[in-house]
């Protein structure tokens, strides 16, 4: 076998792979014998079909399969040996046809195209400025949280007419451009809590009764796609493609009567002897902790946006667009790729910058940090469900078991990398701390 590399540009290369019978003949024969043992045909017992018949019927497909294995192994080995930093994966060259006769196999030649990653020298200094926005927790937010807690432990009654804070059970039905039912669209049954959705949409339900219908733009239900998906009971990915109205058919109306803010309620929330002041301080602490996660997320967006703008990693765009079309699980047109490519491009540019920081060892993860992060996640879950946290040894052992799952380990590693990135930028760049209201923060997050 011979592999020849031809550099087309700084970020594009062609690999020509010349394969002779010596490279595949033994594997091909072994695969055919394996087929022969399994094949069952009229007139022959299983495993007794003559090799000539097997080869005539299955030879070409088996040859394709074995040559693909040889090609993939050889290309990956070449990439490893030459330490090539590629983007995506090798794809057949668009303007070079393969050479060889599949009916009379002998020598073959295949040409693959590679997309090469750019060389990056990423640096972070005090000249780099990033904004870190914190949400100012005010008294109104604390009162709203107390109200939610009182409703959670209040009493529910069924009513006949909708008021502004009611809970509605019913059906979400997707409509077409003329606001008629889309027969192939989304239909889900869910519960709609009016106080948790956009005020304009919520107001349309007031005064309605069971059986009534309300038409609205689903994208106005909430500010984030994740919240919209949760409210409607659909997958997050589905929300990205909603571009017509929905109607909600009311099947039931329930009203919550809040629990009294008395000693019984306070004792239930934080334990015997709790005061209103204790409760408000606990809520303030919890809100600050929860908002910190949102602040970190917006901070990471600001980092990626500004770092991409600063370094502008070059990409082999034509190659990547073609690679997306060829490797996508579902059929996708070049027009669809073109429409979404900007988002993909930005994400890949940021990943290259982030990988450069990791390569430079600017961001390093120690194994113990994965265990500690997993323990922290589990401890928070125990607390959330009102359960006592196990002792440190038991928690550590459980964390190790969780990390034994590759998918979970990858998820935790991504979270730790995010934490390390935030810490690295805070230590090495100039970070402008800005306190904003909740509404201002939501606006900033929406714009991001």
N, C-alpha and C positions, 0 to 999 in steps of 0.2 A: 504494500500500500504506500502511496505517496501523497502527501498533502502539501499544496503550494499556496502561500498567502500572497495576495496582491492588494496593496494599499490603494484604494480609490481616492480617499481623502483622509483628513485627520481623524474622521470619525466613521468612516466606512471602509470595509475590507471585504474581499472575496476569498473564500477558501475553495480550492479545487481539489477534490478527493478522487484519486485514481485507484480503483479496486480491481484486483485480478482474481481469478478463480482460487488461487492459493489462500486468499483472505477470507473466503466464505464457503468453499466447497465442503469441508468437513462438517461445519455447522449446519449447512443446508441438508446434507445427507442424514445427519443425526436427527434433524427435525422431521424429515420425511419418514424415517423409521418410526419415530414417535407417532406420527399420524397413522402409519400402517397398522400399528398395534390397536388403534382405537376405531378405525374405519369399519363400518358395517354396510355392505352393499348386497342387493339381491343376487343370489347364486353363490355367495361366499360367506363363510363364518367370520365373525368379528376377529380381526387380526390376521386373517388369511387372504386378504385381497392382494393380488400380485402388485409388486412395486411399480411395474410399468403403468398399471391402471391408476394407482395412487398418484404417481408423478404427473400423468396426463391431466387428471382432474384437479389436483391441488398444488401441483408444482409451482405455478407462477405465483400464487398467493403466498405460499410458504417462502419462496425466494424473496419476494418483496419484504416480508416480515423480517427475515434474517438479515437482509441487506440494510434495512432500517436500523436494526440493532447494531450492526457493525459500524454504520455511519455515525450514529449517535455516540457510541462509545469512543470512536476515533476522534470525533470533533471535540467532545468534552475533554479527552485526554490532551489534545493539542492545545486547547484553551488554557488548561491547567499548567502544562509544561511551559508555555510561552508567557504565562502570567498575564493574559489578556483581560482587561477590564471591560466586559461587554454589557450592553443594555438589552433587555429583553432576552431573546434566544435566537440562535441561528435560524434563518429561513431560506428556502430555495431562491436563488437569484432569479429576478424577473426576466432578464434578457439573455440568460444562458440556459440552453436546454441540456438535459442529461444525455449522455451518450451510452449506448449499449443496446443489445437485443434481448428482450425478456423471453422470447420464444426459444432462442438459441443462446443461452447465457454464456458469456466469456468475460471480457474486460468491460468495466463500467467506469463512467466518469460523472461526477456530480459537482455542482457549484452552489455554494451557500454564501449568503450575505450576512455580514456581522455589523452590528451597530456598536461603536466603541465609546466608552465613557470619556469625558474630558479630563485633563489633568487640572486639579484644583489646588490652590494654595489659600485655604480659608484662614482668616485671622479675625480675632475679636479683641478690641481695645476700648479704652474709655472714650475714644472718638465715636464709637457706635452708641447711639442713643435709642432706648426703647421705653415705651410707656407701660407702667403697671397700674391698672385701675382697680381700686377697691370700692366696694359698695358700702356706703354709709348706712348703718343700721339706725333707723330713727324710731321714735315712739309709735308712729302709725303702723310700722311693720310688725312691731311687737304685739300691738293690739290685734292686728289681723291674725297673727299666729295663735294668740290666745283664743280668738273667735273660732279658728279651725279646730283647736283642741276641744273647746266646749261643744262644738257640733259633733265631733267624733264620738264623744261620750254622752251625747244627748239622746233624745227619743225620736223615732221616725214614725210618721203617720202618712197614710195614703190620702191624697186630696184630689179634687176634681178640676182645679184651675191652676195654671202655672204662675208662680211668683218668682222674683229675681234670683233667689238662692236655692231653688228646688233642684232635685235630682230626677232626671227623666230616663226611663228605659224606652228603647225603641230601635228603629232600623235606619241605618245610613244607606241611601240609594244613590248611585252615580247617575247623573243626567247627561244628555248630549248637548250640543251647541244651542238647540232650540228649547232646552229645559224639559225635554221629554225623557222618559226612563231609557237608559242605555241597557239594552237586554244582555249585552256581554260585559257590562261594567261591574264595578264593585258593589256588593250587597253584604253588609255586616250588621249584626245586632250588637248593641253596646249600651253603656250607661253614660249619660251626658250630665255632668255637674255644672250648672250654669255659672256658678261663681268662679270656676276655673278656666273659663273660655273668654274670648274677646267680648268686651262690654256691648259693642254694636250688634254682634251676632246674638248674644244672650238676650238683648232687649226684644228681639223678634219673637221670642218664645212666650214672653209675658202675656197672660190672658188667654193662652191657648188651652185646649182640653184634649183628653184622650182621643186618638184618631185624627187629630189635626196634623197638617204637614207644614214644615218651614223650609224654604229654599235659601241656600247661602253658599258663599264661596268658601270651600274647605280650607284654603290657605289663610283665611282670616280667623280660623278657630284659635290659633296660638301663634307665638312668635318663632317657634322652632319646629323643624320637620319631625324631630323626635317626639315632641309633645302632641303634634297633630296625629302622628301614627298611633300613639298610645290612646288618645281620645277616641279615634275612629275604630280601633281594633284591627289595624292593618299593618303590613310590614313597612319598615322605614323606607325601603327602596321604592315602594309603590307611591309614596307621597311625592317623589321627585317628578312623577309623570302626570300629576293631576292638573288638568287645565280647563275643566268645566265645573259647573255648579253641582251640588248634592242637595238632596232633600232628606230631612229627618222626620220619620213618621212616629208620632208619640204613642207609645203603648201603655205607659204607666207614669204617674206623677207621685213623687214622695217628698215630704217636707220634714226637715230636721228642726226639732226644738232643742235649743242649746241647753247644756247642763249649767246649773247655777255656779257662779264663781264663789263657792263657799268652802268651808273647812274640809268637807268630804272630798270635793274635787281636788283641792290643793294637796291633800294627803295622798290621794291616788296618783297624782302626777309625780311628786318628788319624795314622798314619804311623810310620815307623821311629823307635825310641827312646822311644815313648810308655810312660808308667808307669800303674799303676792309679790313682794320685792324679790324673794328668792326665785320665784318662777320667772319673773321678767329678766333677771340677770342670767338665768340658765338659757332662756330663749335667745338673749342677745349673744351669748357665747356660742350657741349652736348655729345661729344664723351667720355669724362671722366665720365659723369653721366651714360651713357649707358654701358660702360665697367665695371663700378662698379657692376652692376648686374651680369655680367659674372664672375667677380672676386669673388663675394660672393658665387656664385654657385660652383665654383671650390674649394673655401675655405671649404664649407660644405662637399664636397666630401672628402677632405683631413681629415676633422674632423671625419667623419664616418669611413673611412678606418683605421685611426690610433686608434680610440676608440674601434672598433671591434677587432683589433689586440691586443690591450692592455687587454681587459676584456674577450674576447672569450666566450660569453654566450653559455652554453651548450644547445642543443636542442634534443628533441626526434625524431631523423631523420626518423626512420622507420615509426613511426606513421604519421609524417607530409607528407611523400611521399604517403602513402596510403590515407590520408585525401585529398590530392590534386587530386588523381585519382577519388575518390568517389564524390567529390563536384564540380569538374570542370564543367562549363556550357556545354562545348563540350567534346566529348569522347577524352580521352588522355591516351596513353599507359604508362606503367611503364618506358619504355625506354626513352620516351620523357621527363618524369618527371626527370629521372636521368640526362639527358643532361642539363636541365635548372635549376636543383635544387641548384647549387652553388650560382647563382645570387639571387634566392629566399631566400636562407639561410642567405646570407650576409645582405639582406634587412631586414629580420626579426630580426637578431641579432642587427642591428643598431636601429630598432624600439624599441626593449626591453631596450637598453641603454638609448635612448631618453626618453622613458616613465619613466625610473627610475629617470632621472633628473627632470622630471615634478613632479613625486610623492614626491621627496625630496623638492619640491618647489624651486629648483634651477632656474627653468624657470617658470615664472608665467605670465598669461595673464589677464589683467584687461579689463572689457567690453569696457571702453573708448578707449583702444588701437585698438579694432576692428573697431570702428567708425572712428577714425583718419586714419587708414590704408585705409579704404574704401573711405574716402574723398580724400586722396592723389591719389588713383588710378583714381578716377573720374576727379579730377583736371588735371591730366596728360593727360587723354583722351580728355578733352575740349581743352587743349593746342595743342595736336597733330592735331586736326582738325581745329585749328585756331579760336575756339569759345571762347567767354569771360566766365570766371569761375563765377558761381553764387555766391551770398554772402554766408557767413558762415552758417547762419541759414537755408537757402534753401539747401545747400550742406549737412548739418547734417541731415536734414529731409529725403533727398533722400537716404543717406547712411543707415539710419535706415530701410527704405523700402527694400533696397537691401539685408540687413542682415536678413530680415524677410523670405527670401528664404533659406531653409536649405542647399541646394547645394552651393549657393553663400557664405553663412556664413561659411561653412566648408572650402571652397577654400580660403577665406580671413584669416580664423583662421590658416590654414597651412602656409600661407605667414607670418603671425605675429609670429608664432612659429619659423619659419626659421630666421626671423630678431632677435628674442630674443636669439636664439642659437648663432648666430654670435656675438651678444653683450656680452653674457655670457662668451664665450671662450676668446674674446678679453680682458675681465676684469679679468679672473681668470687663464688663461694659458699664456705661452710664445708664442707670435706670431712674426714670422720672416717676415718682409715686404720685398718683392722682386719685383723690377721693371724689366719687360721683354718686348721684342718686341711683336708685334701682332702675328707674325709667331711662335715665341717661345711659346706664350700662347696657340695658337691653337694646337700645338704639345702636350703640357702638358694636355690640355683638352681631346684630343684624347686618350692619354695614360690612363687617369683617366677613 
